[in-house]
Amino acid sequence: MLDLHHHDLRLRADPSRVVVRPFHLPPTADHNGQSRANRIVQHVLSLDPAAVETELTLVFKDFEARHWQTRKVFESRFAEIEAEVGLSGSRLAQPVRELIGAYFCHEYSYAAAALMNPSVVRHPDQSGLREGSVRILMSLRAVGEGHISSIAFREGIVSPNREFELMPEPPFATAANSAQAHHAGSDEIVTIRRRADSTISGTVLFPVTNAQRNGLEDLRLVTFTHPDGSREWIGTYTAYNGYAIRSELLRTRDFHSFDMVPMMGSAARNKGMALFPSAHDGVYRMIGRQDGENLFLIESDDLTNWGEGQLLMKPKYPWEFVQIGNCGSPIELDEGWLLLTHGVGAMRKYAIGAVLLDKKDPSKVLGRTKHPILSAADEDREGYVPNVVYTCGALRVGTDLFMPYGVADSAVAFAFFPLKDLLDLM
């Protein structure tokens, strides 16, 4: 018998959460060789100072109270397009620069359509907590206009007796900025940085490369321990450009600076890869589903290059006949590696199960749940994508498994599972 405990808290899509993002125009030129961006700039430059002040005052009246340091954002955006429109080295008055910057920005509601598919890790800061409590950091897939997926974060505390408190969101959200590309063969490693005055819970990571332009999907975060004992937070996610997908890594040691690292190899051409929290004898391991149906154990001596691996599990029970996949990185227990899985059954109904892998040899399956531990039938079924429950990672807290999970791609719920009960079901 599984003593499942649901927390009352639900997170839902929220159109009021907005950020300022760059507004891009097509680079095509007219018959005079002038782009739309050039024409907009020339329109602004044709205004007299009083008209500039009038227009800028209107912009700030509409948007300054909704965003953090709006003037600095407009000034920064002007600096990005200055050379593009042939103004490099110019000495324009600050109001003119700010107004031009405003024309090349737009307000974006990053979680207006959906909020889903969370993962959770221990927060880098565990200070000041009462005994038995854990500060957590949760990633979320937020979906906004154009079905563009981004990565948002929330912080909270899980305490004994299954108490859970989510820290309040800051009033302003900001997009991570300062993208810097490092060439690595034909691909690029991109570094983005959290704004110095923004909290983790107020930071949103958006697509920055062509391979990602339609979304960063389903981040599976894990606290990774290197052989020297140092820690790094690594997450696998799906980069989507509108017609093709590939797996990439998000790497950070402090949640201030993030590296977005493309992965190579045949396994990386699919989605749903989950990294083990440490290497074994210098070998990295992943759980993947590169054939879209079965689970594989993949090994590599290079974090960014992943081949086919070996078949680990096939669909076995009716609730997973269509396909199985992982629900986040394996969790180390004394008994072995606990792997949460998802299965898809009749009517494309999603459910969550669990598997126990051998600690020394995770290619050996020691047990698996015959029935789901959580099903869409047990929870809300209506939403953006009905009949789906899904998680991208859970966390051991004391004798429980704490699991945030998506409900119908429309909300995020929270559950506690006694680990002993889970193991007894296998």
C-alpha positions as CSV (number, residue, x, y, z in Angstrom):
1,M,0.0,0.0,0.0
2,L,1.4,3.4,-1.0
3,D,0.8,6.2,1.5
4,L,0.8,9.0,-1.0
5,H,0.5,12.5,0.4
6,H,-0.5,15.4,-1.8
7,H,0.4,19.0,-0.8
8,D,-2.4,21.6,-1.2
9,L,-0.2,24.0,-3.2
10,R,-0.7,24.2,-7.0
11,L,1.3,26.5,-9.4
12,R,-0.5,27.5,-12.5
13,A,0.1,29.5,-15.7
14,D,0.2,33.2,-15.0
15,P,0.0,35.8,-17.7
16,S,1.0,38.6,-15.3
17,R,4.6,37.3,-15.1
18,V,6.3,39.3,-17.8
19,V,9.8,40.2,-18.9
20,V,11.3,42.6,-21.4
21,R,12.8,40.8,-24.4
22,P,14.5,42.0,-27.6
23,F,12.1,42.7,-30.5
24,H,13.7,41.5,-33.7
25,L,12.8,42.7,-37.2
26,P,13.6,41.0,-40.5
27,P,17.0,42.2,-41.8
28,T,15.7,42.5,-45.4
29,A,16.2,45.9,-47.1
30,D,13.9,48.0,-49.3
31,H,14.8,49.3,-52.8
32,N,16.9,52.0,-51.2
33,G,19.0,49.5,-49.2
34,Q,17.4,50.5,-45.9
35,S,16.0,48.0,-43.4
36,R,12.9,48.4,-41.2
37,A,15.3,48.9,-38.3
38,N,17.0,51.7,-40.0
39,R,13.6,53.3,-40.8
40,I,12.5,53.1,-37.2
41,V,15.7,54.7,-36.0
42,Q,15.4,57.5,-38.5
43,H,11.8,58.1,-37.4
44,V,13.0,58.6,-33.8
45,L,15.9,60.8,-34.9
46,S,13.5,63.0,-36.8
47,L,11.6,63.9,-33.5
48,D,12.4,67.1,-31.7
49,P,13.6,66.8,-28.1
50,A,10.1,67.6,-26.7
51,A,8.5,64.9,-28.8
52,V,11.1,62.4,-27.7
53,E,10.4,63.2,-24.0
54,T,6.6,63.0,-24.6
55,E,6.9,59.5,-26.2
56,L,9.4,58.3,-23.6
57,T,7.2,59.5,-20.8
58,L,4.3,57.5,-22.2
59,V,6.4,54.4,-22.5
60,F,7.6,54.6,-18.9
61,K,4.0,55.3,-17.7
62,D,2.9,52.1,-19.3
63,F,5.9,49.8,-18.5
64,E,8.3,51.2,-15.9
65,A,6.3,49.9,-12.9
66,R,6.0,46.4,-14.5
67,H,9.8,45.8,-14.9
68,W,13.1,46.1,-13.1
69,Q,15.4,48.9,-14.2
70,T,13.6,49.6,-17.4
71,R,15.8,52.5,-18.4
72,K,18.9,50.3,-18.1
73,V,17.2,47.6,-20.2
74,F,16.4,50.2,-23.0
75,E,20.0,51.6,-22.9
76,S,21.4,48.0,-23.1
77,R,19.1,47.2,-26.1
78,F,20.2,50.4,-27.9
79,A,23.9,49.3,-27.4
80,E,23.1,46.0,-29.1
81,I,21.6,47.5,-32.2
82,E,23.8,50.6,-32.4
83,A,26.3,49.1,-34.9
84,E,23.5,47.3,-36.8
85,V,21.8,50.5,-37.8
86,G,25.0,52.5,-38.4
87,L,25.1,54.6,-35.3
88,S,28.3,53.2,-33.8
89,G,30.3,56.0,-32.1
90,S,27.4,58.4,-32.2
91,R,26.7,60.8,-29.3
92,L,23.0,60.8,-29.0
93,A,21.2,62.2,-26.0
94,Q,20.2,59.6,-23.4
95,P,16.4,60.0,-24.0
96,V,16.9,59.4,-27.7
97,R,19.0,56.2,-26.9
98,E,16.4,55.0,-24.5
99,L,13.5,55.6,-26.9
100,I,15.3,53.8,-29.7
101,G,16.0,50.9,-27.3
102,A,12.3,50.8,-26.4
103,Y,11.3,50.3,-30.0
104,F,13.4,47.2,-30.2
105,C,12.0,45.6,-27.0
106,H,8.7,44.0,-26.3
107,E,6.9,42.7,-23.2
108,Y,6.7,38.9,-23.1
109,S,4.5,36.8,-20.8
110,Y,6.6,33.8,-20.4
111,A,4.1,31.5,-18.6
112,A,0.8,32.7,-20.1
113,A,0.0,29.4,-21.8
114,A,1.3,26.7,-19.5
115,L,3.5,25.8,-16.6
116,M,4.7,22.2,-16.3
117,N,7.3,19.5,-16.1
118,P,9.4,20.5,-13.0
119,S,12.6,19.1,-11.7
120,V,14.1,19.6,-8.2
121,V,17.5,19.6,-6.6
122,R,19.0,20.7,-3.3
123,H,19.7,24.4,-3.2
124,P,23.3,25.5,-3.2
125,D,22.6,27.4,0.1
126,Q,21.6,25.0,3.0
127,S,22.4,27.5,5.8
128,G,20.0,28.6,8.5
129,L,17.7,25.7,8.4
130,R,16.2,23.7,11.2
131,E,17.2,20.1,11.6
132,G,15.8,17.8,8.9
133,S,14.8,20.7,6.6
134,V,16.1,21.0,3.0
135,R,16.2,24.1,0.9
136,I,15.2,23.2,-2.6
137,L,15.6,24.7,-6.1
138,M,13.0,23.8,-8.7
139,S,13.1,24.3,-12.4
140,L,9.9,24.7,-14.4
141,R,9.0,24.6,-18.1
142,A,7.1,27.8,-18.8
143,V,5.3,28.3,-22.1
144,G,4.3,31.7,-23.5
145,E,3.2,33.3,-26.8
146,G,4.1,31.2,-29.9
147,H,4.4,28.1,-27.7
148,I,7.9,29.1,-26.9
149,S,9.3,27.2,-23.9
150,S,11.7,28.8,-21.4
151,I,13.2,27.8,-18.0
152,A,12.0,29.4,-14.8
153,F,13.0,28.7,-11.2
154,R,11.4,28.7,-7.8
155,E,13.0,28.2,-4.4
156,G,11.5,26.6,-1.3
157,I,12.0,24.6,1.9
158,V,10.9,21.0,2.6
159,S,10.6,20.3,6.3
160,P,9.9,17.3,8.5
161,N,6.4,16.0,8.6
162,R,5.9,16.7,4.9
163,E,5.8,20.4,5.3
164,F,6.5,22.4,2.2
165,E,6.9,26.2,1.8
166,L,7.6,27.9,-1.5
167,M,9.4,31.2,-1.3
168,P,7.4,34.2,-2.7
169,E,8.2,35.2,-6.3
170,P,9.9,38.6,-6.6
171,P,7.7,41.3,-8.1
172,F,9.8,41.5,-11.2
173,A,11.1,38.7,-13.5
174,T,14.2,39.3,-15.7
175,A,15.7,37.4,-18.6
176,A,19.2,36.1,-18.2
177,N,21.5,38.1,-20.4
178,S,25.1,38.6,-21.7
179,A,25.1,35.7,-24.0
180,Q,28.6,34.8,-25.1
181,A,29.4,32.1,-27.6
182,H,32.4,29.8,-27.5
183,H,33.0,28.0,-30.7
184,A,33.4,24.2,-30.3
185,G,33.7,22.6,-33.7
186,S,30.5,23.2,-35.7
187,D,28.5,23.9,-32.6
188,E,28.6,26.6,-30.0
189,I,28.7,26.6,-26.2
190,V,26.8,29.7,-25.1
191,T,27.2,31.3,-21.7
192,I,24.4,33.3,-20.2
193,R,24.4,35.2,-16.9
194,R,21.8,36.0,-14.4
195,R,21.5,39.7,-13.8
196,A,23.5,40.8,-10.7
197,D,20.4,42.3,-9.1
198,S,18.0,39.4,-9.8
199,T,17.2,36.4,-7.6
200,I,17.1,32.8,-8.9
201,S,13.4,32.8,-8.5
202,G,13.2,36.0,-10.6
203,T,15.3,34.7,-13.5
204,V,14.1,33.2,-16.7
205,L,16.3,31.4,-19.3
206,F,15.2,31.9,-22.9
207,P,16.4,30.3,-26.2
208,V,19.4,32.1,-27.5
209,T,20.6,30.0,-30.4
210,N,19.0,28.9,-33.7
211,A,18.9,25.3,-32.5
212,Q,16.8,26.5,-29.5
213,R,14.7,29.2,-31.0
214,N,11.4,27.5,-30.5
215,G,12.1,26.3,-27.0
216,L,14.1,24.9,-24.1
217,E,12.0,22.0,-23.0
218,D,11.9,19.7,-19.9
219,L,15.1,20.5,-18.0
220,R,16.1,17.5,-15.9
221,L,18.4,19.0,-13.2
222,V,20.8,16.9,-11.0
223,T,23.4,17.8,-8.5
224,F,26.5,16.2,-10.1
225,T,29.5,15.3,-7.9
226,H,32.9,15.2,-9.6
227,P,35.7,12.8,-8.6
228,D,37.4,15.6,-6.7
229,G,34.3,16.2,-4.6
230,S,33.3,19.4,-6.3
231,R,29.7,20.0,-7.2
232,E,28.1,21.2,-10.3
233,W,24.4,21.4,-11.2
234,I,23.8,19.9,-14.6
235,G,20.6,19.5,-16.5
236,T,19.7,17.9,-19.8
237,Y,17.0,19.6,-21.9
238,T,15.5,19.4,-25.3
239,A,16.4,22.2,-27.8
240,Y,13.7,22.7,-30.4
241,N,14.0,24.9,-33.5
242,G,10.5,24.4,-34.9
243,Y,11.1,21.3,-36.9
244,A,14.1,19.4,-35.3
245,I,15.1,18.5,-31.7
246,R,18.4,17.7,-30.0
247,S,19.5,17.2,-26.4
248,E,21.7,19.8,-24.7
249,L,23.3,20.4,-21.3
250,L,22.8,23.3,-18.9
251,R,25.8,23.5,-16.6
252,T,26.3,25.8,-13.6
253,R,28.3,26.0,-10.4
254,D,26.5,28.9,-8.8
255,F,23.2,29.7,-10.7
256,H,24.7,33.0,-11.7
257,S,26.4,31.8,-14.9
258,F,25.0,29.1,-17.1
259,D,26.7,27.2,-20.0
260,M,24.4,25.9,-22.7
261,V,26.3,23.0,-24.2
262,P,25.2,21.1,-27.3
263,M,25.5,17.3,-27.1
264,M,26.6,15.0,-29.9
265,G,26.2,11.4,-30.8
266,S,23.2,9.3,-32.0
267,A,21.5,9.3,-28.6
268,A,21.5,13.1,-28.4
269,R,19.2,13.4,-31.4
270,N,16.3,12.5,-29.2
271,K,14.7,13.9,-26.0
272,G,14.4,12.7,-22.5
273,M,18.0,12.0,-21.4
274,A,18.8,11.9,-17.7
275,L,22.3,12.0,-16.2
276,F,23.4,9.9,-13.2
277,P,24.6,12.2,-10.3
278,S,28.2,11.0,-10.5
279,A,30.7,9.2,-12.8
280,H,31.7,5.6,-12.1
281,D,35.4,4.7,-12.7
282,G,35.7,7.8,-15.0
283,V,32.6,6.8,-17.0
284,Y,29.5,9.0,-17.2
285,R,26.1,7.4,-17.5
286,M,22.7,8.4,-18.8
287,I,19.2,7.0,-19.1
288,G,17.8,7.7,-22.5
289,R,15.0,6.7,-24.9
290,Q,16.6,7.3,-28.3
291,D,14.2,5.0,-30.1
292,G,11.2,6.8,-28.8
293,E,9.8,3.6,-27.1
294,N,12.3,1.8,-24.8
295,L,14.7,2.8,-22.1
296,F,18.5,2.5,-22.6
297,L,21.5,2.8,-20.3
298,I,24.2,4.8,-22.1
299,E,27.8,5.2,-21.1
300,S,30.4,7.7,-22.2
301,D,33.8,9.1,-21.2
302,D,32.7,12.5,-22.5
303,L,29.8,14.4,-21.0
304,T,28.9,15.8,-24.4
305,N,29.1,12.7,-26.7
306,W,26.5,9.9,-26.3
307,G,26.1,6.8,-28.4
308,E,23.4,4.1,-28.5
309,G,24.0,2.3,-25.2
310,Q,22.3,-0.9,-24.2
311,L,18.6,-1.8,-23.9
312,L,17.5,-1.5,-20.3
313,M,13.7,-1.9,-20.3
314,K,10.8,-2.3,-22.7
315,P,7.2,-1.6,-22.1
316,K,5.7,-4.5,-20.0
317,Y,2.4,-3.5,-18.4
318,P,-0.7,-2.1,-20.1
319,W,-0.2,1.4,-18.7
320,E,3.1,1.7,-20.6
321,F,2.4,-0.3,-23.8
322,V,2.9,2.8,-26.1
323,Q,6.2,3.9,-24.6
324,I,8.3,4.3,-21.5
325,G,10.7,7.0,-20.5
326,N,12.6,8.4,-17.5
327,C,11.2,11.0,-15.2
328,G,14.5,12.5,-14.1
329,S,17.9,11.4,-13.0
330,P,18.4,8.2,-11.0
331,I,18.3,8.8,-7.2
332,E,20.9,6.9,-5.1
333,L,19.6,4.8,-2.2
334,D,21.2,2.1,-0.1
335,E,19.1,-0.5,-2.0
336,G,20.1,0.7,-5.5
337,W,19.3,3.4,-8.0
338,L,15.7,4.6,-7.8
339,L,14.5,5.6,-11.3
340,L,11.1,7.2,-11.8
341,T,9.6,6.4,-15.2
342,H,6.6,7.5,-17.2
343,G,4.4,5.2,-19.3
344,V,1.9,6.0,-22.0
345,G,-1.1,3.7,-22.3
346,A,-4.4,3.6,-24.1
347,M,-5.9,7.0,-25.1
348,R,-2.4,8.5,-24.7
349,K,-2.8,8.6,-21.0
350,Y,0.4,9.3,-19.0
351,A,1.3,7.7,-15.7
352,I,4.4,7.6,-13.4
353,G,6.0,4.5,-12.1
354,A,9.3,3.5,-10.5
355,V,12.2,1.1,-11.1
356,L,15.1,0.0,-8.9
357,L,18.5,-0.6,-10.6
358,D,21.5,-2.4,-9.2
359,K,23.8,0.1,-7.5
360,K,27.1,-1.4,-8.9
361,D,25.7,-2.4,-12.2
362,P,22.7,-0.3,-13.2
363,S,22.1,-2.4,-16.4
364,K,20.4,-4.9,-14.0
365,V,16.8,-4.1,-13.2
366,L,16.1,-5.3,-9.6
367,G,12.4,-4.4,-9.6
368,R,9.7,-2.3,-11.2
369,T,6.2,-1.2,-10.1
370,K,3.5,-3.3,-11.8
371,H,1.0,-0.4,-11.5
372,P,1.6,3.3,-11.7
373,I,2.4,5.2,-8.5
374,L,0.6,8.3,-9.9
375,S,-1.9,8.4,-12.7
376,A,-3.8,11.1,-14.5
377,A,-7.0,9.4,-13.4
378,D,-6.2,10.2,-9.8
379,E,-5.6,13.9,-10.5
380,D,-7.0,16.7,-12.6
381,R,-7.3,15.4,-16.2
382,E,-8.3,18.6,-17.9
383,G,-5.8,21.1,-19.2
384,Y,-3.5,22.2,-22.0
385,V,-2.7,18.5,-22.7
386,P,-5.3,16.3,-20.9
387,N,-4.6,13.0,-19.2
388,V,-0.9,13.7,-18.4
389,V,1.1,13.6,-15.2
390,Y,4.8,14.1,-15.7
391,T,7.9,15.0,-13.7
392,C,11.5,15.7,-14.7
393,G,13.0,14.9,-11.3
394,A,12.3,14.2,-7.6
395,L,14.4,14.5,-4.4
396,R,15.0,12.3,-1.4
397,V,14.1,14.2,1.8
398,G,14.6,12.0,4.9
399,T,12.5,8.8,4.5
400,D,10.3,10.4,1.7
401,L,10.6,11.1,-1.9
402,F,9.5,14.7,-2.6
403,M,8.2,15.0,-6.2
404,P,6.9,18.1,-8.0
405,Y,5.0,17.1,-11.1
406,G,3.0,18.6,-14.0
407,V,-0.7,18.1,-14.3
408,A,-2.2,18.2,-17.8
409,D,0.6,20.6,-18.8
410,S,-1.4,23.3,-17.0
411,A,-0.3,23.2,-13.4
412,V,2.4,21.9,-11.1
413,A,1.5,19.9,-8.0
414,F,3.6,18.3,-5.2
415,A,3.5,14.9,-3.6
416,F,5.4,12.9,-1.0
417,F,6.0,9.2,-1.3
418,P,7.4,7.0,1.5
419,L,10.5,5.4,0.1
420,K,9.8,2.1,2.0
421,D,6.4,1.9,0.4
422,L,7.8,2.5,-3.1
423,L,10.4,-0.2,-2.7
424,D,7.8,-2.7,-1.3
425,L,5.8,-2.3,-4.5
426,M,8.6,-3.6,-6.6
